[in-house]
Amino acid sequence: MEFPVLRIELEGLKQNIATMFNQNNDELNKMVIETIENKLTAEWVQAEINSAVEYCIRNAIKEVSGNWKLQAAITELISENIEKLITKDS
């Protein structure tokens, strides 16, 4: 059984892409700026920080595997201190 030969020619592809970007540069800049302005809000940054901190805390607690009492103590200590920080900033 013979398979068909597939030939892909990419000549000029880089030039075509560069030309397209140059022709649409202003529109692309506006789209990027608008997306950044809409996405990069204080609320979004805070949510991302909270998510990252929570992820780090969960992984740190998992590292203490096998010692449930120590895990519970660490969890409680972290929760209390985070609560203090949150209420302090409010």
C-alpha positions as CSV (number, residue, x, y, z in Angstrom):
1,M,0.0,0.0,0.0
2,E,1.4,3.3,-1.0
3,F,0.8,6.5,0.9
4,P,0.2,9.8,-0.9
5,V,3.1,12.2,-0.8
6,L,2.2,15.4,1.1
7,R,4.3,18.5,0.1
8,I,4.1,21.6,2.2
9,E,5.7,24.7,0.8
10,L,6.3,27.5,3.2
11,E,8.1,29.9,0.9
12,G,7.0,33.5,1.6
13,L,5.0,32.5,4.7
14,K,7.2,34.6,7.1
15,Q,7.0,37.5,4.7
16,N,3.2,37.2,4.4
17,I,2.8,37.0,8.2
18,A,5.1,40.0,8.7
19,T,3.1,42.0,6.1
20,M,-0.2,41.1,7.7
21,F,1.1,42.2,11.1
22,N,2.5,45.5,9.7
23,Q,-0.8,46.3,7.9
24,N,-2.9,45.6,11.0
25,N,-0.4,46.9,13.6
26,D,-2.7,49.7,14.9
27,E,-5.7,47.4,15.2
28,L,-3.6,44.8,17.0
29,N,-2.2,47.4,19.4
30,K,-5.7,48.6,20.2
31,M,-6.9,45.1,20.8
32,V,-3.9,44.3,23.1
33,I,-4.3,47.5,25.1
34,E,-8.1,47.0,25.4
35,T,-7.6,43.4,26.6
36,I,-5.0,44.4,29.1
37,E,-7.1,47.3,30.5
38,N,-10.2,45.1,30.8
39,K,-8.3,42.1,32.3
40,L,-5.8,43.8,34.6
41,T,-8.0,45.1,37.3
42,A,-7.2,45.3,41.0
43,E,-9.8,42.7,41.7
44,W,-8.2,40.3,39.1
45,V,-4.7,40.8,40.6
46,Q,-6.0,40.2,44.1
47,A,-7.8,37.0,43.0
48,E,-4.6,35.8,41.3
49,I,-2.5,36.5,44.4
50,N,-5.1,34.8,46.6
51,S,-5.1,31.8,44.3
52,A,-1.3,31.6,44.3
53,V,-1.0,31.9,48.0
54,E,-3.7,29.2,48.6
55,Y,-1.9,26.9,46.1
56,C,1.4,27.4,48.0
57,I,-0.1,26.8,51.4
58,R,-1.9,23.6,50.3
59,N,1.3,22.3,48.8
60,A,3.3,23.1,52.0
61,I,0.7,21.4,54.1
62,K,0.8,18.3,51.8
63,E,4.6,18.2,52.3
64,V,3.9,17.4,56.0
65,S,2.2,14.2,54.9
66,G,1.6,11.5,57.4
67,N,1.4,13.8,60.4
68,W,-2.2,14.8,60.6
69,K,-1.8,16.7,63.9
70,L,1.0,18.8,62.5
71,Q,-1.1,19.4,59.3
72,A,-4.1,20.6,61.3
73,A,-1.9,22.8,63.5
74,I,-0.2,24.4,60.5
75,T,-3.6,24.9,58.7
76,E,-5.1,26.6,61.8
77,L,-2.1,28.8,62.3
78,I,-2.0,29.9,58.7
79,S,-5.8,30.5,58.6
80,E,-5.6,32.7,61.7
81,N,-2.8,34.8,60.4
82,I,-4.3,35.2,57.0
83,E,-7.6,36.3,58.6
84,K,-5.6,38.8,60.7
85,L,-4.0,40.2,57.6
86,I,-7.2,40.5,55.7
87,T,-9.1,42.2,58.5
88,K,-6.1,44.5,59.1
89,D,-6.1,45.7,55.5
90,S,-9.9,46.2,55.4
